[in-house]
C-alpha cells in the first residue's frame, strides 16, 4: 500500500509523495483531488490529511478499482 500525507504548509497544503515530489496547493480539497488522481492507478493507496500538530484528521483510501475513493 502506498501512503501519501497531506500536511499544512505556510503557503497552503503540501502533498508528500516521495522525497523531492512535494507539490503545494492552496486548498485541502485540491490536494486531496491531486493525490487521488495521481494514485488512481495503484492497487491501493492511503491518503492521510494531517493537522499542524502532526495528527491524522482524515484518511482517504484509494482501493482496488471496484472500491475507489472510500472516505474514512
N, C-alpha and C positions, 0 to 999 in steps of 0.2 A: 504494500500500500504506500502510495506517495502522500506525504504530509506537506501542506503549504500553510504558512502562517501569514495572516494579515495583521499588521501592527500599526498603532498610531505613530505618526512621524510629524516633524514640525511643519511640513508642507502638505500634510494630508494623511493618507493611509498607504503604507508600504507593503507590497506583496513579496514575501521571501520565498522564491522558488528554489534557488541554489546560489552559491557564492557568485557575486557579480551580476546576477539577474534579479534585480530588486526594483521594479517599476513603482512609481508613486502616483496615487490617484487622489483627487480632491474629496471624494465621497466613498463611504464604505460600500455602497451598492455597486459602484463602478469597479472597485477592487474585487468584490465577490464575483461579479459578472466576468471580469477578465480571467480570474482563476478558474471558474467553471468552464469557460470556453477553451482555455489553454489546456486543461486536463481532461477534456471530454473523451479523448482517445485512449486514455489509460484504463486499464482494467478496473481499478478503483483508486480513489484519492480522497483524502480528508482535508478540508479547508477549515482552518481554525481562525476565528476572529478574536484577537486578543485586546484587552484594555490596557491602559497606561501602566497598570501595576503588574502586567505580565500574566494575568489570569485569563482563562478562556471564557469569552462571553457567549459565543455562538459557534456551532460546528455545522458545516455543510458537508454532507457525504456524497461524493460522486461515485456511485456504484456501477455495477455492470450495466450494459445498455438497457436492459429491461427495467431497471430500478433507478434511472438517472435522477439526480437532483433531490435527494432526500434531505430535508432540513431537520436537524435535531436540536 
